[in-house]
Amino acid sequence: GGGAGGGGAELYQSVEGEEYDTSLLALADELSSGGRLSDAAVGRLVDATTAVDSMLPLTGAFVAESEARTLRKIGASKRMGASAKAALEAAAAQLVSAAAAGEAAAGLA
């Protein structure tokens, strides 16, 4: 990072053409201890995802997809218990279905 201007943190970070939610990535780093996330930490990450149903369908779809992708990236990069991993995957799956619903509502699906 660090281009001209600096200042405001980017909301999304593009890695290999995929968008990730930087606030969720930062929160995961903050909550993890030695690369491990507790069940409570995963609960906080899930709670930190956006209520996309309060957004315009297309915006919500974009946000939901990037947040789902981010949760799965966190799940792959951090160690956690089985129940935490299941909660993370359930939240990601819920976001994916919210994204699909948003795209359908916008007439794209």
Secondary structure, DSSP 8 states (H G I E B T S, - for coil): ---SS--S--SEEEETTEEEEHHHHHHHHHH-BTTEE-HHHHHHHHHTS--GGGS-HHHHHHHHHHHHHHHHHHHHHSEE-HHHHHHHHHHHHHHHHHHHHHHHHTT--
